[in-house]
């Protein structure tokens, strides 16, 4: 692993003279290593990197150089912005688009040239997975053109014929990040949570392969509905069991797993969700990953949402203190169920039992 990095550094030093002497240097031995990155072995980078044969470590290093892996990063005509939300980023980008200015978008800082060339919507390119996919594809084109070397990396940022010295400086910066990744260093704190079974899971870049039914069942059995403001402990796992039993058989697995995202991002109280848009976006990505993991269709069926609302009304009646002054606008007719308020171990067991029963049909 170290030999290619040493060769790269030596070649950078030796090539500095050549770049000063020529606008189109020929450098043959500045190869980037092909080893995979522990940081990128899951989540956003894995699929695109495998598809186009791009080393995942290199893709992450470029993303870090471009945006520090911040999904809403924006650069307009050379000025960098760090919007607090997707909505704020879209506002800035739409203004730049209306003014005909050049801009870069998202984790991989995809330039507006690509959006205009292929007619891509801002909303699409700002989506983290779409952004990484497009950025890795662009990098793959440069690797095909130049080889897996500094010239390909530099060209991702700036065409070499315009400014080769700037390109070499950019490639050197990417190399420093790459060295940290391959050396086990941490480019930035990763939002990893440890699950019940001991997995490291990134809720902001969920890997379907790491979603485990035991983790989901355990976590949901330990999470109390309504932020713990019930008269008795009543878990999200038990709620999910009831929803699964209320819907048609073909939707029962979605009924069981409709709140599975909460195992990884928590149960945010419904009145707060409109104000926490980033949580909603993370929850949506988790739901998509859960659908892929368990082979479920999207969107979640309407029957599941209807059963969810019926359970909300039943739960209000059975485990919440009567408070007529507090509005529950979503609650309709209550479902005809009796809440058992199961202990976490029993709720977990029944959740897993229900899962395997449904999978066997």
KANORUR-V555381 format. One record per run of one state. SS is the DSSP state (hx for helix, st for strand, lp for the rest). FROM is the first residue (numbers start at 1). TO is the last residue. If there is no record, write none. Layout:
ss:SS from:FROM to:TO
ss:SS from:FROM to:TO
//
This chain:
ss:lp from:1 to:1
ss:hx from:2 to:21
ss:lp from:22 to:30
ss:st from:31 to:31
ss:lp from:32 to:43
ss:hx from:44 to:52
ss:lp from:53 to:55
ss:hx from:56 to:67
ss:lp from:68 to:72
ss:st from:73 to:76
ss:lp from:77 to:78
ss:st from:79 to:82
ss:lp from:83 to:85
ss:hx from:86 to:98
ss:lp from:99 to:102
ss:st from:103 to:105
ss:lp from:106 to:109
ss:st from:110 to:111
ss:hx from:112 to:118
ss:lp from:119 to:121
ss:hx from:122 to:126
ss:lp from:127 to:127
ss:hx from:128 to:146
ss:lp from:147 to:148
ss:st from:149 to:149
ss:hx from:150 to:157
ss:lp from:158 to:163
ss:hx from:164 to:182
ss:lp from:183 to:191
ss:st from:192 to:194
ss:lp from:195 to:199
ss:st from:200 to:202
ss:lp from:203 to:207
ss:hx from:208 to:210
ss:lp from:211 to:212
ss:hx from:213 to:222
ss:lp from:223 to:223
ss:st from:224 to:224
ss:hx from:225 to:228
ss:lp from:229 to:234
ss:st from:235 to:235
ss:hx from:236 to:246
ss:lp from:247 to:248
ss:hx from:249 to:257
ss:lp from:258 to:261
ss:hx from:262 to:265
ss:lp from:266 to:269
ss:hx from:270 to:273
ss:lp from:274 to:276
ss:hx from:277 to:294
ss:lp from:295 to:301
ss:hx from:302 to:319
ss:lp from:320 to:343
ss:hx from:344 to:359
ss:lp from:360 to:361
//
